[in-house]
Amino acid sequence: MPNRISTVALPPLRTYGDPILRRKAAPVGQITREVADFAAVMMDAMIEYDGVGLAAPQIGRSLRLVVINTALAKPGPAPLSPGEMLLNPRMPVVLINPEILSAGAETATVEEGCLSLPGIHGDVTRPQTIVLRARLLDGESIELPCAGMLARCAQHEIDHLDGIVFSDRLSDAGFAEVEPALKALEKQTRRDLKRHG
């Protein structure tokens, strides 16, 4: 693939039913060479698998590390938030130990999908704005209001770090619609895990 950042083979995506997706991920301590190298693998995986975000557990590491690339998302009518203004030009961006300090009262319901739930989509209601705290790969600490696709993607990826997938946030009716597909995917994932150890 052109413009690969890392030189190692990409790990396979972990899919619904894999226990790692239900674990609370461990915080990242120091930003070591190993962390930077793994972040490069994550960026390549996100691009290769055609995602706008990826959390470390989705490729087999239970670490509080996400990569996001929402800069190409169609902007809404609202002005860009400080988070978007700072991070969009740097994307794809690595967020280390990201956390949501607060969330706005206004919500929006938008269809979401997930690389770990291939082919499954559903309407998820989330706060439209958040205050995000994280460290960047260069060690810079950020604490910024975020909105738009960046806020939604950050919430989705941070959920992964807490063992939550987007289908957990569907309405009862929305979950009922995708439940057969989830059960089939979980069954396939468990079969694959058994086969590959």
N, C-alpha and C positions, 0 to 999 in steps of 0.2 A: 504494500500500500504506500503511495507517495506521502511524503511529509510525516512519516512515523517519528515519534519522539523517542520511543524506547526501541531496543533491539531484541528484546525477548519475545517469545511466543505469547500471544494473548491468552489469558485464562478463560475457560468457558464461563458463560453467564450462569449464575445460580437461579433456579426457577422456583416458583411457588411450591411449597412442600419441602423445600430444603431447610433443615433446622437452623442454619446460619442466618436466615432471613428473619427469624423470630428471636434472636439473641440481642441483648443490649450490647452495643459495641464498646470496646475499651478506648479510653482517651489516648491520644498521641502525646508522648512526652516531648523529648527534644526532636527538632527537625533534623534528622540524620540523613546521610546519603541514602540509606535504605528507604526512608520515607519518601525522599525526593524521587528515587528510582521507581518506587511503587506508584507514586502520583503520576509519573510519566506513562506507566502501563495503563493506569486508569483513564488518562486522557485518550490514549490510543484506542482503548476498548470502547469508550463512549462514542468516539467518532466512527469506529469500525461497525459498531452495532447500531449506529444511527440514533443516538439518544441526545437529549438536551441536558441530561444530568445522569450521574452514576455515583452510587455509594459503595464504599469498599466491600461491605458484605456481599454485594451483588456479584463480585468476582472472587469471593472466597476468603476475604480477610476481615475479621471482626474488629475494625478500627474506626474511630470517629473521623473519617476523612471522606470528603465528597469532591467531585468535579462538576462544574456547571458551565454550560455554554448557551445562554439565552440571548446573546447579543443580536442574533439574527431574527428573533421573534418579532412579529409585527407589533409595533408600539400602539398602545391605546391612545385615546384622546387626551388623557391627563399628562401633565409635564412629567419628565423623568424624575424619579426619586433620587436622593443623594447616593443611595447604594447603586442604582443603575448608572448614574453619571460616573461614579468611581470605577465600578467593576466592568461595565460593558466594554470599554476600550481594552481591557486586559484579558478578555475571554479568549479561549477557555480558561477558567480560573479554578484553582484548588483552594478549598476551604478546610482548615484544620480545626478540629474540635468546635464545629459550628453550633451555635445555640440561639434560640429565639428568646429574647429578653422580654418582649411584650408583643401583643397583637392588637390591631385595630378592631373596633366593634363592627365595622361594615364588612359583610362577607360577599362572596361571589361563588356561584356554582358553575363549574366548567368541567367539560369532559377531560378525563385523564386516562393515560395508559402507562405502561411500565415495561421496561425491558425484561424484568423478571416474571411478568405475567403476559407473555406474548399473545397478541390477538384479542386481549380482553380490555375493554374500556368501560368507563362509567362516570357518571356525574358526581363530582366531589365538591362539597361546600367548604371553603377555607376563608380565613381573614384575607382581606385585600392588601393590607399593609402589615408589616412586621418591623421590629427592630432586631437586626441580626448582629451577633457578635461572633467573630472567628479570627483565626490567624491565617495569613497568607503564606505561601511557600517560602517567601523571602524573610519571614519572621515578623512582618508588619501585622499589628493588631488592628482590627477594624471594629467599629460599633456604629452601625448606620441604619437609618430608616430605609426600607426597601418596599417596592410596590411592583405591580405588573407581573410579568412572567417570572422575573427574578424571585419575587416573594413567594409565588406559588411553587416554583421549582425547589427553592430552598426548603420550604415546608415539607414537600414530598420526600426530598433526599434525607432531611433530618429525621423524618419518620422512620426511614430505613435503619438509621443508626439506633433507633429505639425499638426495633423489632416489629414495626408497624408497616403494613403494605396498604396501598390506596384502597383496596377492596374492603378493608376494615372500616373505612370512613364513608362507605356508601349508605344510602338510605335502605331501609328494609326492602322496599320494592326494587331498588337498584341492585342490591345484593342478590335477591331472588332471581333476577334476570341473568346474572353471570355465574350463579352457583354451580350449575352443571358443568360449565367450562372450567371453573376453578377445581372442582372435584376431579375432572379428567386430567387436568394438568398436574395436580398433586399426586395422583396415582402414577402418572408417567414419570414424574420426578423421583418418586420413591423407588420405582422399578430401576431407573437409571442409577440411583445411588447404590442400590443393592448390587447391581451388575458391576459397577466400577469401584466398589468398596468405599 
